[in-house]
Amino acid sequence: MEKAIKKYWPLFVLPTFAAFVIGFIVPFAYGIFLSFCKFTTVVDWKWTGLENYTKIFFVNRKLDTTFLHSLWYTALFTVVTVVIINVVAFTIAMLLTKGIRGTNLFRTVFFLPNLIGGIVLSYIWLMIFNSVLQHFSKTIVSTEWYAFWGMVIVVSWQQIGYMMIIYIAGIQNIPGELIEAARIDGASPAQLLKSVTLPLLMPTITVCTFLSLTNGFKLFDQNLALTGGNPGRLSQLLALNIYDTMYGKTGWEGVGQAKAVIFFILVAVISIIQNRLTTSKEVQQ
């Protein structure tokens, strides 16, 4: 059987590889090509060079701050949500691995928000936010910072339970004898956390940080349903800004495609750097 697999493995790999090439590689490469063109459909294109990339930042020789605002706004949003999600998820995971009663119930309750779709979840929270803020004559889109913290709350509430499950799996994978040995040596809970738990949990931290980081940069559903980019596009994250450029401005499809290429490069570079930084701190058990 093993010899047959070694001999015919290309036949088994071919369907998946073909689907990957057709469904990802070809559209991705063609998308990069279209970022250098002016087009209305993918077959109706005209080569324009770097014009689309220039229009991202300059319109009629004037600086267009919309994309730059979305860029730093998204970066700030991602940093805040990564910290909140991972700190809270780790804390809950630590509490739920202490053997307290009702642990399975609490795990289920915390995980449930992750099962709700982003659009539905955002509309539910939109009603909650506006119901509270109306007492102060405000709405979620009264200012960009109301919108910012509203999205932070929604995304954190949705993703904490998912990251918690991953952290619980990582904590339970730590050898119990190491914990006992550290306690016998007189390590305090803080020392145990710093010198034993966190170093051995670095692979899990790498995964959770990567997921929350990429989710933060790619966020679209919640941004669209909760704020729609209002007020005045000030709460637009990058994904919504690209969508608005592609479908909200006639003749700007190429510019939107150029923004998407920059978006991909940005997320890829940041993700690789984050992955290498956290992976370098992992220890072998």
Rosetta blueprint (number, residue, H / E / L):
1 M L
2 E H
3 K H
4 A H
5 I H
6 K H
7 K H
8 Y H
9 W H
10 P H
11 L H
12 F H
13 V H
14 L H
15 P H
16 T H
17 F H
18 A H
19 A H
20 F H
21 V H
22 I H
23 G H
24 F H
25 I H
26 V H
27 P H
28 F H
29 A H
30 Y H
31 G H
32 I H
33 F H
34 L H
35 S L
36 F L
37 C E
38 K E
39 F E
40 T E
41 T E
42 V L
43 V L
44 D E
45 W E
46 K E
47 W E
48 T L
49 G L
50 L L
51 E H
52 N H
53 Y H
54 T H
55 K H
56 I H
57 F H
58 F E
59 V E
60 N L
61 R L
62 K E
63 L E
64 D L
65 T H
66 T H
67 F H
68 L H
69 H H
70 S H
71 L H
72 W H
73 Y H
74 T H
75 A H
76 L H
77 F H
78 T H
79 V H
80 V H
81 T H
82 V H
83 V H
84 I H
85 I H
86 N H
87 V H
88 V H
89 A H
90 F H
91 T H
92 I H
93 A H
94 M H
95 L H
96 L L
97 T L
98 K L
99 G L
100 I L
101 R L
102 G L
103 T H
104 N H
105 L H
106 F H
107 R H
108 T H
109 V H
110 F H
111 F H
112 L H
113 P H
114 N H
115 L H
116 I L
117 G L
118 G H
119 I H
120 V H
121 L H
122 S H
123 Y H
124 I H
125 W H
126 L H
127 M H
128 I H
129 F H
130 N H
131 S H
132 V H
133 L H
134 Q H
135 H H
136 F H
137 S L
138 K L
139 T L
140 I L
141 V L
142 S L
143 T L
144 E H
145 W H
146 Y H
147 A H
148 F H
149 W H
150 G H
151 M H
152 V H
153 I H
154 V H
155 V H
156 S H
157 W H
158 Q H
159 Q H
160 I H
161 G H
162 Y H
163 M H
164 M H
165 I H
166 I H
167 Y H
168 I H
169 A H
170 G H
171 I H
172 Q H
173 N L
174 I L
175 P L
176 G H
177 E H
178 L H
179 I H
180 E H
181 A H
182 A H
183 R H
184 I H
185 D L
186 G L
187 A L
188 S L
189 P H
190 A H
191 Q H
192 L H
193 L H
194 K H
195 S H
196 V H
197 T H
198 L H
199 P H
200 L H
201 L L
202 M H
203 P H
204 T H
205 I H
206 T H
207 V H
208 C H
209 T H
210 F H
211 L H
212 S H
213 L H
214 T H
215 N H
216 G H
217 F H
218 K H
219 L L
220 F L
221 D H
222 Q H
223 N H
224 L H
225 A H
226 L H
227 T L
228 G L
229 G L
230 N L
231 P L
232 G L
233 R L
234 L L
235 S L
236 Q L
237 L L
238 L H
239 A H
240 L H
241 N H
242 I H
243 Y H
244 D H
245 T H
246 M H
247 Y H
248 G H
249 K L
250 T L
251 G L
252 W L
253 E H
254 G H
255 V H
256 G H
257 Q H
258 A H
259 K H
260 A H
261 V H
262 I H
263 F H
264 F H
265 I H
266 L H
267 V H
268 A H
269 V H
270 I H
271 S H
272 I H
273 I H
274 Q H
275 N H
276 R H
277 L H
278 T H
279 T H
280 S L
281 K L
282 E L
283 V L
284 Q L
285 Q L
